[in-house]
Every structure is written in C-alpha cells, then in structure tokens.
Amino acid sequence: MLEHPGVIAYHAEYPVPGVSEWTEVYANDSAFKAHLANEKGKAPLGAIVGACDHITCRCFGDPDPESREILAGFGATYHETAPQSFALHPEADKDSLV
C-alpha cells in the first residue's frame, strides 16, 4: 500500500472462514486502478477471492466508467451516502499523538 499514496485507507479482516471484509478508500479513480494493477497484489487478491464463499462489494462515491467495469467483476452495487460523510484532513499526520 505504501507504494500507492492514493490509497487513503485499507482495512481487511477475516471474521470467519470463507469470509473477508475489506474497507478501502481511494483518493481518486486513478489511485484505485493503480492499486488493483499492482503486480505484487494480484496473486494474494486471487487467493482471497478464491477462498471466499461469496463476494459483496458495496461502493460509495461516483467511480468513472473504467472503474465501474473493474468493480463489475466483484458484483459491485452502488449506494448513496450523506454529503461530506467521508472527510479527509488535508494536513493529516500519521505520527500525530492527537
């Protein structure tokens, strides 16, 4: 992920066998596409997808047509969200104590 600064947040967990839950936030469509195109991630992603019993992909925001085509492979559904519900601090500091 550190190779892709446009990946703002990435969280994955595996609550029970056959289930993985991911939350991913991207700065823009280009960052999303670059992240999925990363050769280092293709084999792990394929293994996880193959180990899942079912994939649910809920998307928020307005991906461009090329991103929507990629997301179609995950059975994406699109959902409205409240205005300003994802707010990013423009000067966020990962080392901040506050």
C-alpha positions as CSV (number, residue, x, y, z in Angstrom):
1,M,0.0,0.0,0.0
2,L,2.8,2.4,0.7
3,E,3.8,2.3,-2.9
4,H,0.4,3.8,-3.7
5,P,0.0,7.1,-1.8
6,G,-3.5,7.5,-3.3
7,V,-4.7,4.6,-1.2
8,I,-6.0,6.6,1.8
9,A,-7.3,3.7,3.9
10,Y,-7.2,0.0,3.6
11,H,-8.6,-2.4,6.1
12,A,-9.1,-6.2,5.8
13,E,-10.3,-8.7,8.3
14,Y,-11.4,-12.3,8.2
15,P,-14.1,-12.8,10.9
16,V,-14.9,-16.5,10.0
17,P,-13.6,-19.0,7.4
18,G,-14.8,-18.2,3.9
19,V,-15.5,-14.5,4.7
20,S,-13.2,-11.5,4.2
21,E,-14.4,-7.9,4.8
22,W,-12.4,-5.1,3.3
23,T,-12.8,-1.3,3.5
24,E,-10.8,0.7,1.0
25,V,-10.8,4.4,0.4
26,Y,-9.0,5.9,-2.6
27,A,-8.1,9.5,-3.4
28,N,-9.5,9.1,-7.0
29,D,-10.1,6.6,-9.8
30,S,-6.5,6.7,-10.9
31,A,-5.3,5.6,-7.4
32,F,-7.9,2.8,-7.4
33,K,-6.9,1.5,-10.8
34,A,-3.1,1.7,-10.0
35,H,-3.7,-0.2,-6.7
36,L,-5.5,-3.1,-8.5
37,A,-3.0,-3.1,-11.3
38,N,-0.1,-3.7,-8.8
39,E,1.5,-7.0,-9.9
40,K,2.5,-7.7,-6.2
41,G,-1.2,-7.8,-5.2
42,K,-2.7,-9.9,-8.0
43,A,-1.8,-13.3,-6.6
44,P,-2.9,-12.5,-3.0
45,L,-6.1,-11.0,-4.2
46,G,-6.8,-14.0,-6.4
47,A,-6.2,-16.4,-3.5
48,I,-8.5,-14.5,-1.2
49,V,-11.2,-14.2,-3.8
50,G,-10.9,-18.0,-4.5
51,A,-11.2,-18.7,-0.7
52,C,-14.4,-16.7,-0.3
53,D,-17.8,-18.3,-0.4
54,H,-19.4,-15.1,-1.5
55,I,-18.3,-11.6,-2.5
56,T,-20.3,-8.5,-1.7
57,C,-18.9,-5.2,-3.0
58,R,-20.6,-2.0,-1.8
59,C,-19.4,1.2,-3.4
60,F,-19.9,4.7,-2.3
61,G,-19.0,7.7,-4.4
62,D,-19.1,8.1,-8.2
63,P,-16.5,5.8,-9.9
64,D,-15.7,6.5,-13.6
65,P,-16.8,4.0,-16.3
66,E,-13.5,2.2,-16.3
67,S,-13.5,1.8,-12.5
68,R,-17.1,0.5,-12.7
69,E,-16.0,-2.1,-15.3
70,I,-13.4,-3.3,-12.9
71,L,-15.8,-3.3,-10.0
72,A,-18.4,-5.3,-12.0
73,G,-16.1,-8.3,-11.6
74,F,-16.8,-8.1,-7.9
75,G,-20.5,-7.8,-8.3
76,A,-20.5,-4.2,-7.1
77,T,-23.6,-2.3,-6.0
78,Y,-23.6,1.4,-5.7
79,H,-25.0,3.3,-2.7
80,E,-25.7,7.0,-1.8
81,T,-24.0,8.4,1.2
82,A,-24.6,11.7,3.1
83,P,-22.7,14.7,1.7
84,Q,-19.3,15.2,3.4
85,S,-19.6,11.8,5.1
86,F,-16.0,11.0,4.2
87,A,-13.9,13.9,5.3
88,L,-10.1,13.8,5.0
89,H,-7.9,16.2,6.9
90,P,-5.7,17.9,4.3
91,E,-2.8,18.0,6.7
92,A,-3.2,14.6,8.3
93,D,-0.1,13.4,10.1
94,K,0.2,9.6,10.6
95,D,2.6,10.3,13.5
96,S,0.4,12.7,15.4
97,L,-0.4,11.9,19.0
98,V,-3.7,13.9,18.9
